[in-house]
Amino acid sequence: MAKRLIEVFTAGCYVCENAVKEIKALACPNCEVKVYDLNKKCDTNECETKAKQYGIN
């Protein structure tokens, strides 16, 4: 069975860290939580591409 993907976009701040911890705690066992820190960027630009695709500024 494929896992459900939960994508979280953060700015790498303290408030974001707490939100990510809560999301991970609430996620089901069949969920994969993937966190994109838009402050740190991604090696492959995947996080910026996905953010634009979803309309996140």
C-alpha positions as CSV (number, residue, x, y, z in Angstrom):
1,M,0.0,0.0,0.0
2,A,1.4,3.4,-1.0
3,K,1.8,6.0,1.7
4,R,-0.1,9.2,1.6
5,L,2.2,12.2,1.1
6,I,1.8,15.3,3.4
7,E,3.9,18.2,2.1
8,V,4.7,21.0,4.6
9,F,6.3,24.3,3.5
10,T,8.1,26.3,6.2
11,A,10.2,29.3,6.6
12,G,12.5,27.5,9.1
13,C,11.3,29.6,12.1
14,Y,10.6,28.5,15.7
15,V,6.8,28.6,15.1
16,C,7.2,26.4,12.0
17,E,9.2,23.8,14.0
18,N,6.4,23.4,16.5
19,A,3.8,23.2,13.7
20,V,5.9,20.5,11.9
21,K,6.2,18.5,15.1
22,E,2.4,18.6,15.6
23,I,1.7,17.6,12.0
24,K,4.1,14.6,12.3
25,A,2.5,13.6,15.6
26,L,-1.0,13.7,14.0
27,A,-0.1,12.0,10.8
28,C,-1.4,8.5,10.3
29,P,1.0,5.5,10.1
30,N,0.4,5.3,6.3
31,C,1.4,9.0,5.9
32,E,4.8,10.3,4.9
33,V,5.5,13.9,6.0
34,K,7.9,15.8,3.7
35,V,9.0,19.2,5.0
36,Y,10.3,21.8,2.6
37,D,12.2,24.7,4.3
38,L,11.9,27.5,1.8
39,N,14.6,29.5,3.7
40,K,17.2,26.8,3.1
41,K,16.2,26.1,-0.4
42,C,16.6,22.6,-2.0
43,D,19.5,21.2,-3.9
44,T,17.2,20.3,-6.8
45,N,14.9,23.4,-6.6
46,E,12.1,20.9,-5.9
47,C,10.7,23.0,-3.0
48,E,10.5,26.2,-5.0
49,T,8.9,24.5,-8.0
50,K,6.3,22.8,-5.8
51,A,5.6,26.0,-3.9
52,K,4.9,27.9,-7.2
53,Q,2.8,25.0,-8.4
54,Y,0.6,25.2,-5.3
55,G,0.5,29.0,-5.4
56,I,2.5,29.4,-2.2
57,N,4.4,32.7,-2.0
